[in-house]
Amino acid sequence: MTAGALDTDFTRHFRTVMGNFCSGITVISAMEDGAPVGFTCQSFFSVSLDPPLVAFSAAKTSTTFPRIRASATCCVNVLSAEQEPVSRSFARSGGDKWAGIAWHPSAHNRDPIVDGALAWVECSIRAEFDAGDHVIVLCDVLDVGCEARETGPLLYFRGRYGVLAESRPAESGRPVRSRRRPHGGELPRTP
């Protein structure tokens, strides 16, 4: 067996093993020259509460991420169980990913919040770290919000989309929104 064949076998096995980790699905969005851009991302996570930081990874081969990088801001949209078509639209390369996708601008950066998303995190890009065939993007959180809905998140497990068997609405059943003040304090939650 050649080293290349071994690498291919290991890579396939590694992908299969890692597919056993269930993850949520997000769309990372931004504005470029007045037009929305975005891509599907399942590698998103919270990093720190103080200061509030999140991170996601983007493939180095992505043609969309450099456009988001150039804007220096982005919005992470956590997709709901009903949004598999949205995920598929943003996962493809080329074409108009936003065709038929309703959205509204975020409060600070005016980046796209996908209508129907369970939650969103408005960010400014702080740093990037090389990570093999991806970059890890560290972001400062500027604003967050979620919708109180009966639906759960869109999930990805073993190469397939899935949903939770049972879902509960967020918090008290009302939309929840909090903002960080420029000096780092937090505004009270509003209904």
Secondary structure, DSSP 8 states (H G I E B T S, - for coil): --HHHHHHHHHHHHHHHHTTS-EE-EEEEEEETTEEEEEEES-EEEEEETTEEEEEEEETT-SSHHHHHHHTEEEEEE-BGGGHHHHHHHHSSSS-TTTT--EEE-SSS--EEETT-SEEEEEEEEEEEEETTEEEEEEEEEEEEE---S--BEEEETTEEEE-S----STTSS-EEEEB-TTS-B---B-
